[in-house]
Structures are given as structure tokens and as C-alpha cells.
Amino acid sequence: MLLDPDMSGEAYVEDCQVCCNPIEVEFSMRDDKLISFVAIKV
């Protein structure tokens, strides 16, 4: 999964690349480093 740094701090839904089920993704970045990541099947 590729993460867009401009989406940091925002939740969005993306289809799984393997099973096509929707996944809610939320992550945070600081100084171009990933500091948190959560992915929940919806």
C-alpha cells in the first residue's frame, strides 16, 4: 500500500489490492517518517 503524505492525519477508505474489500486507513507522518498507521476492514 502506498501512502500519500498529503493525506496524513485524515481517514479515508481504500479497496484492498488483494481481495477488493474496503479498508479504512488512517496514518500520521512527521518529518517524512511514519509515526502511526491503522487499517480497519469495513
Backbone torsions as a table, in degrees:
resi	resn	phi	psi	omega
1	MET	NA	129.3	176.2
2	LEU	-94.2	135.4	-179.9
3	LEU	-106.9	133.8	177.9
4	ASP	-92.1	113.2	-178.3
5	PRO	-54.7	-26.8	178.8
6	ASP	-69.0	-16.5	-180.0
7	MET	-94.1	3.9	-178.7
8	SER	-55.4	131.3	178.4
9	GLY	86.5	-3.4	179.7
10	GLU	-112.4	142.7	175.1
11	ALA	-91.3	140.7	176.6
12	TYR	-149.2	162.6	-179.7
13	VAL	-108.1	134.4	-178.9
14	GLU	-135.7	143.3	176.8
15	ASP	-76.8	138.6	176.4
16	CYS	-61.9	136.4	-179.3
17	GLN	-72.3	-17.7	-177.8
18	VAL	-97.1	-52.4	-173.2
19	CYS	-108.7	-4.1	178.1
20	CYS	68.0	7.5	175.4
21	ASN	-76.0	149.1	179.6
22	PRO	-72.0	142.0	178.3
23	ILE	-130.4	129.7	173.8
24	GLU	-86.5	126.6	-175.6
25	VAL	-119.2	135.1	172.4
26	GLU	-143.0	132.7	-180.0
27	PHE	-147.7	162.0	177.2
28	SER	-131.7	140.3	177.2
29	MET	-126.1	148.7	174.7
30	ARG	-141.9	128.9	-178.6
31	ASP	53.4	43.5	178.8
32	ASP	63.1	21.1	177.0
33	LYS	-121.0	138.0	177.7
34	LEU	-72.5	123.0	-179.6
35	ILE	-111.3	-21.0	173.6
36	SER	-154.5	150.0	-179.5
37	PHE	-151.3	129.5	176.8
38	VAL	-135.3	131.1	176.1
39	ALA	-132.3	123.7	-177.0
40	ILE	-126.0	129.2	176.0
41	LYS	-69.8	127.4	-179.8
42	VAL	-110.3	NA	NA
